[in-house]
Amino acid sequence: MEQQLLIYNTLSRQKELFRPITEGRVGMYVCGPTVYGDGHLGHARPAITFDVVFRYLQHLGYKVRYVRNITDVGHLEHDADEGEDKIAKKARLEQLEPMEVAQYYTNRYHAAMERLGVLPPSIEPHASGHIMEQIALVQQILDAGYAYVSNGSVYFDVRKYQEQTHKYGQLSGRVIEEMLATTRELDGQEEKRFSGDFALWKKAAPEHIMRWPSPWSDGFPGWHAECTAMGAKYLGSPFDIHGGGMDLVFPHHESEIAQCVASTGHAPCRYWMHNNMITINGQKMGKSLGNFITLDEFFTGKHPLLTQAYSPMTIRFFILQAHYRSTVDFSNEALQAAEKGFAKLMEAYKTLGRLQAAKESAADVAKYRTLCYDAMNDDFNTPIVLSHLFDAARIINQANDGKLKLSQADIDELKGVFDTFLFEVMGMRDETASDNTALIDGLMHIILDIRATAKANKDWATSDKIRDALKEAGVTVKDGKDGATWQI
């Protein structure tokens, strides 16, 4: 079925009909985490938002190359051009190699994303693995006359770029005069011709651990350079969709546009997509403010602000209950409502499998597929999709109570709608199935411990009885030097 997908483009500030650059293919770049600490709810939102975009584009039949980067160098403390590299600072405090810190938190981020049902991207490039591409980008910008070298560092010349292109501020709506009035004075800004200029390459101070040779100095790339360089490398220039959190619109994405226009003469992408913030008591949740709750804390319930543990699918459902461009305020009540809402949909889906089909139908269920497509095609409106699924659940429950009749075709259609939109597109999954797996695993450990104790006591009869009984139940036990293992 041909679908007309509308995407809200931050650049034009309106919904636009999605037309990929190459028919049938989509290139999407999304800014990933800076890996110097555990992922929190604020990291889950863009990951889940663009996971749904990725899933839906694939569902529509597009071949999607989804690139989501790992920032492991160059992101300084103040999101500006001064202060210490966030990963290097963590490494210094913990007396580790910076790449140990980056690898540790990358692993933990991946584990959390897997639990949340977030599909891995097609490519996950690391900033530290693309230093040569970033150096080449800086040289291109210098050659074009939009940057200057100052004391071994290279800065983007914002005023010159604005005079020539009139494009700086087009994404964020900022103007240079306002920037001049609001830019904080930071140590080292005397190197810049204008306080709004941003670093393309920073000369490393003697104590700076993360450094690479370049034509200008031993140093490291500016934060904004990595995404421009890696997006172009893996998706070409321009590509279709660039995504990220709304907090990245300025300075990060504004600077990306400037770098790309300065080096190539055109913008990096066609559509800019930005998810809104997770707030806590009305304030953005983030590491810099210290008001964040990590994903592991949500999963275990071990945080003073949490009244209970919340499962990964509860977190995912909570995020999808709001449109990605609206703010979501954390509260235990909202998460508990999400938990109950998801349980209600799952129960309705399971009820479908138990329904006795009637010979004729007394309900219009054909509309739900169309309604869900309409909602997804209207800028990925997941809360409206969920409202239609809740309405479908009401009909399922009425049929179960004998209040209306559903034919087998109706039952099959409703199952197809849930399979497509709740599971395939929105990425929800039945957690009770994984709970049963954990239960079985736990019970097998108990049984094998009892058998190990019997063997240690030379009670061979009990040991063999347990092994033989498990074999009859379809479970094979293998004894090894490190103990017994089992498999169904």
C-alpha positions in Angstrom: 0.0 0.0 0.0 1.4 3.4 -1.0 1.8 5.6 2.0 2.2 9.4 2.0 4.5 10.1 5.0 4.7 13.6 6.5 7.7 14.6 8.5 8.0 17.8 10.6 11.2 19.5 9.4 12.8 21.6 12.1 14.5 23.7 9.4 11.2 24.7 7.6 9.1 24.6 10.8 6.4 22.6 9.0 5.4 19.1 8.0 6.7 18.1 4.6 5.9 15.2 2.4 8.8 12.7 2.7 10.7 12.2 -0.6 14.0 10.4 -0.3 16.9 11.5 -2.4 17.2 8.0 -3.9 14.0 6.2 -4.6 13.5 3.2 -2.3 16.5 4.1 -0.1 16.8 6.2 3.0 20.0 7.5 4.7 19.4 8.6 8.4 22.0 10.0 10.8 21.2 10.4 14.5 23.5 11.8 17.1 24.3 9.1 19.7 25.6 9.3 23.3 28.8 10.8 24.7 30.0 7.7 26.6 31.3 9.0 29.9 28.5 7.8 32.2 25.5 5.4 32.3 22.5 6.1 30.0 19.5 7.8 31.6 15.9 8.4 30.5 17.0 11.4 28.4 19.2 9.0 26.3 16.3 6.5 26.0 14.0 9.0 24.3 16.0 9.8 21.1 17.1 6.1 20.9 13.4 4.9 21.0 12.1 7.8 18.8 14.5 7.1 16.0 14.2 3.4 16.5 10.5 3.8 15.6 11.4 5.9 12.6 13.9 3.3 11.5 11.3 0.5 12.0 8.5 2.3 10.2 10.6 3.3 7.2 11.7 -0.3 6.8 8.0 -1.4 7.2 7.1 0.9 4.3 9.6 -1.0 2.2 12.6 1.4 2.2 16.1 0.1 2.4 17.4 2.2 5.3 21.0 2.9 6.3 20.8 4.1 9.8 24.0 5.7 11.2 24.2 6.5 15.0 27.5 7.7 16.3 29.4 7.2 19.5 31.1 10.4 20.8 34.2 9.3 22.5 36.4 12.4 22.0 36.0 16.2 21.6 32.9 16.8 23.6 34.1 19.4 26.2 32.4 20.1 29.6 30.6 23.3 28.6 29.3 22.1 25.2 31.5 25.0 24.0 35.3 25.2 23.2 36.8 25.2 26.6 37.0 23.0 29.7 38.1 19.4 29.8 37.0 16.6 27.5 34.2 14.8 29.3 35.6 11.3 28.8 39.2 12.4 29.6 37.9 14.0 32.8 36.2 10.8 33.8 39.3 8.8 33.0 41.5 11.1 35.1 39.1 10.8 38.1 38.9 7.0 37.8 42.6 6.6 36.9 41.8 4.8 33.7 42.7 5.1 30.0 40.1 7.3 28.3 39.2 4.5 25.9 38.6 2.2 28.8 35.9 4.6 30.0 34.5 5.0 26.5 34.3 1.2 26.0 32.8 0.5 29.4 30.0 2.9 29.0 29.4 2.0 25.3 28.9 -1.6 26.4 26.5 -0.5 29.1 24.6 1.7 26.7 24.3 -1.2 24.2 23.0 -3.5 27.0 20.4 -0.9 28.1 19.3 -0.3 24.5 18.8 -4.0 23.9 16.6 -4.3 26.9 14.5 -1.4 25.6 14.0 -3.1 22.3 16.1 -0.6 20.4 17.4 -2.1 17.2 21.2 -1.6 16.6 21.9 0.9 13.8 23.3 -0.1 10.4 26.6 1.6 11.3 27.8 2.9 14.6 31.0 4.9 14.0 33.2 6.3 16.8 34.5 9.8 16.6 38.0 8.6 17.7 38.0 6.3 14.7 37.5 9.1 12.2 40.1 11.6 13.1 41.6 11.6 9.5 38.1 12.4 8.0 37.7 15.3 10.5 41.1 16.7 9.7 40.2 16.5 6.0 36.9 18.4 6.7 38.7 21.1 8.6 41.2 21.5 5.7 38.3 21.8 3.2 36.7 24.6 5.3 40.1 26.4 5.6 40.6 26.1 1.9 37.2 27.6 1.3 38.1 30.6 3.5 35.6 30.0 6.3 38.1 29.2 9.0 41.3 30.5 10.5 44.2 29.1 12.5 44.9 30.7 15.9 47.7 29.5 18.2 47.5 25.9 16.8 43.7 25.7 17.0 41.3 26.1 14.0 38.1 28.1 14.4 35.1 28.5 12.1 34.6 32.1 11.0 30.9 32.6 11.8 30.7 36.3 10.8 32.4 35.7 7.4 30.2 32.7 6.7 27.1 34.8 7.6 28.2 37.6 5.3 28.6 35.2 2.4 25.7 32.8 2.9 23.2 34.5 5.4 22.5 30.9 6.7 23.9 30.8 10.2 21.0 30.6 12.6 18.5 29.3 10.1 17.9 26.0 12.1 17.8 27.5 15.6 16.4 30.9 14.7 19.3 32.7 16.4 21.0 35.8 15.0 24.6 36.8 15.4 23.7 40.0 17.3 21.8 37.9 19.9 24.7 35.4 20.1 27.1 38.3 20.7 25.0 39.4 23.6 24.5 35.9 25.1 27.8 34.0 24.5 29.6 33.3 27.8 33.1 34.6 28.2 35.3 31.5 28.6 39.0 31.1 29.2 40.9 31.0 25.9 38.3 32.9 23.8 41.0 35.5 23.1 42.1 33.0 20.4 38.8 33.7 18.5 38.1 36.7 16.3 34.4 36.5 17.4 33.1 34.9 20.5 30.5 33.0 18.4 33.2 31.2 16.4 33.4 27.5 17.2 36.4 25.2 17.2 37.0 22.8 14.3 40.3 21.7 15.8 41.7 22.3 19.3 45.4 22.4 20.2 45.8 20.1 23.2 47.1 21.5 26.4 50.2 19.6 27.8 48.0 17.7 30.3 45.4 16.7 27.7 45.5 12.9 27.3 43.5 12.5 24.0 45.5 14.0 21.1 46.3 13.3 17.5 48.8 14.9 15.1 47.4 17.4 12.5 48.8 20.1 10.2 48.0 22.7 12.9 49.0 21.1 16.2 48.8 17.9 18.3 45.2 18.1 19.4 41.7 16.9 18.9 38.7 17.7 16.7 35.9 20.0 17.7 32.7 18.4 18.9 30.6 19.4 15.8 33.1 18.1 13.2 32.6 14.4 13.9 29.0 14.2 12.8 29.6 16.2 9.6 32.5 14.0 8.7 31.0 10.7 9.6 27.5 11.5 8.1 29.1 12.4 4.8 31.4 9.3 4.8 28.7 6.8 5.4 25.6 8.4 3.8 27.0 10.7 1.2 26.1 14.4 1.0 23.4 15.4 1.2 21.5 12.5 2.9 17.8 12.3 3.9 17.2 12.6 7.6 19.4 14.0 10.4 18.0 13.4 13.9 18.7 14.1 17.5 17.5 15.7 20.7 16.1 19.3 20.6 19.0 20.3 22.9 21.3 19.7 19.9 19.7 22.2 17.6 22.1 24.9 18.9 25.1 24.9 18.8 25.6 21.3 17.5 23.3 21.0 14.5 23.5 24.7 13.5 27.3 24.3 13.4 27.0 21.1 11.3 25.0 23.0 8.7 27.6 25.7 8.6 30.5 23.2 8.2 28.7 21.3 5.4 27.7 24.4 3.5 31.2 25.9 3.9 32.9 22.7 2.7 30.5 21.5 0.0 28.2 24.4 -0.9 25.0 22.6 0.3 23.3 21.5 3.5 24.0 18.1 5.0 20.4 16.7 4.7 16.9 17.3 3.6 15.0 16.8 6.8 15.9 17.7 10.4 14.1 15.8 13.1 14.3 16.6 16.8 12.7 14.9 19.7 11.8 17.0 22.7 13.1 16.7 26.3 12.3 14.4 29.2 11.8 16.7 32.2 11.7 16.2 35.9 9.7 18.7 37.8 9.6 20.8 34.7 13.4 20.9 34.3 15.4 19.0 31.5 16.7 15.7 32.8 20.5 15.6 32.2 23.9 14.7 33.6 25.0 18.3 33.6 22.1 19.2 36.0 22.6 16.1 38.1 18.8 15.4 38.1 18.9 12.3 36.0 17.8 8.7 36.8 19.8 6.0 35.0 18.1 3.3 33.1 19.5 0.7 35.4 18.0 2.5 38.3 14.6 2.4 36.6 15.0 -1.3 35.9 15.9 -2.0 39.6 13.9 0.7 41.3 17.0 1.8 43.2 16.7 5.6 43.2 15.1 7.9 45.9 12.7 9.3 43.4 11.3 5.9 42.3 8.6 4.1 44.2 9.1 0.8 42.4 11.1 -0.8 39.6 9.9 -0.3 36.0 10.4 -2.8 33.2 12.1 -1.8 30.0 8.8 -2.1 28.0 7.1 0.1 30.6 9.8 2.8 29.9 9.4 2.3 26.1 5.6 2.5 26.4 5.8 5.6 28.6 8.0 7.4 25.9 5.7 6.3 23.0 2.6 7.6 24.8 3.7 11.1 24.0 4.4 12.5 20.5 8.2 12.7 20.0 8.1 16.5 19.6 6.3 17.1 22.9 7.9 17.2 26.3 7.5 14.3 28.7 7.5 15.0 32.4 8.7 12.1 34.6 6.5 10.9 37.5 5.9 7.6 39.2 2.2 8.0 38.5 2.8 8.5 34.8 5.0 5.4 34.6 2.5 3.3 36.6 -0.2 4.4 34.2 2.0 3.3 31.3 2.6 -0.1 33.0 -1.1 -0.6 33.3 -1.9 0.6 29.8 0.7 -1.7 28.2 -0.6 -4.7 30.3 -4.2 -3.9 29.1 -3.1 -4.0 25.4 -1.1 -7.3 26.0 -4.1 -8.9 27.7 -6.4 -7.9 24.9 -3.9 -9.4 22.4 -3.8 -12.7 24.3 -7.6 -12.7 24.5 -7.7 -12.6 20.7 -6.1 -16.1 20.7 -8.9 -17.5 23.0 -11.9 -16.0 21.2 -14.5 -18.2 19.6 -15.2 -16.9 16.2 -18.8 -16.0 15.2 -20.2 -16.8 11.8 -20.9 -13.2 11.1 -19.4 -9.9 12.2 -20.9 -7.2 14.3 -18.0 -4.8 14.4 -16.1 -2.6 12.0 -12.5 -3.7 12.6 -11.1 -3.0 9.1 -10.8 0.7 9.9 -8.0 0.2 12.5 -5.2 -0.6 10.1 -6.0 2.5 8.1 -6.3 4.7 11.2 -2.9 3.5 12.5 -1.3 4.1 9.1 -2.8 7.6 9.1 -1.4 8.3 12.5 2.1 7.0 11.7 2.1 8.9 8.4 1.3 12.1 10.3 4.9 12.6 11.6 5.1 9.3 13.5 2.2 10.0 15.8 2.6 7.1 18.2 0.1 8.3 20.9 -2.7 8.3 18.3 -1.7 4.8 17.2 -2.0 3.7 20.8 -5.4 5.3 21.2 -6.6 3.3 18.2 -5.2 0.1 19.7 -6.9 0.8 23.0 -10.2 1.2 21.1 -9.5 -2.1 19.4 -8.8 -3.7 22.8 -12.2 -2.5 24.0 -13.9 -4.3 21.1 -11.9 -7.5 21.8 -13.0 -7.4 25.4 -16.6 -6.8 24.4 -16.4 -9.9 22.2 -14.8 -11.9 25.0 -17.8 -10.8 27.3 -20.3 -11.9 24.6 -21.5 -8.4 24.0 -20.6 -8.4 20.3 -19.5 -10.9 17.6 -16.2 -11.1 15.7 -15.7 -13.3 12.7 -12.5 -15.3 12.2 -11.6 -12.7 9.6 -12.1 -9.9 12.2 -9.9 -11.8 14.7 -7.2 -12.3 12.1 -7.3 -8.7 11.1 -7.1 -7.4 14.7 -4.2 -9.7 15.4 -2.5 -8.4 12.2 -3.0 -4.8 13.4 -1.4 -5.5 16.8 1.4 -7.5 15.2 2.2 -4.7 12.8 1.8 -1.6 14.9 2.4 -2.6 18.5 5.2 -5.1 17.9 6.8 -4.5 14.6 6.6 -0.7 14.2 6.6 0.4 17.9 8.9 -2.3 19.0 7.0 -3.5 22.0 7.4 -7.1 23.2 5.7 -9.4 25.6 7.9 -9.3 28.7 6.1 -12.2 30.4 7.7 -14.6 27.9 11.2 -13.4 29.0 10.1 -13.6 32.6 9.2 -17.3 32.1 12.7 -17.8 30.6 14.3 -16.3 33.7 12.0 -18.5 35.9 13.0 -21.7 34.0 16.7 -20.8 34.2 16.4 -20.1 37.9 14.6 -23.5 38.6 17.2 -25.4 36.6 20.0 -23.8 38.7 18.2 -25.1 41.8 17.8 -28.6 40.4 21.4 -28.8 39.2 22.6 -27.5 42.6 20.7 -30.3 44.3 22.1 -32.9 41.9 25.7 -31.5 42.5 25.2 -31.9 46.2 24.0 -35.5 45.7 27.1 -36.2 43.6 29.4 -34.6 46.2 27.8 -36.9 48.8 28.3 -39.9 46.5 24.6 -40.3 46.3 24.7 -41.6 42.8 21.1 -42.9 42.8 19.7 -39.4 43.4 22.1 -37.8 41.0 21.1 -40.3 38.2 17.4 -40.1 39.1 17.4 -36.3 38.6 19.3 -36.6 35.3 17.0 -39.3 34.0 13.8 -37.4 35.0 15.1 -34.3 33.3 15.9 -36.3 30.2 12.3 -37.6 30.1 11.1 -34.0 30.4 13.2 -33.1 27.3 16.2 -31.6 29.1 19.7 -32.8 28.5 22.3 -32.5 31.3 26.0 -32.5 30.4 28.6 -32.9 33.1 31.8 -30.9 32.7 34.9 -29.9 34.7 33.2 -26.6 35.6 29.9 -28.2 36.6 26.8 -29.4 34.8 25.1 -27.5 31.9 21.7 -28.1 30.5 19.7 -27.5 27.3 16.2 -28.3 26.1 
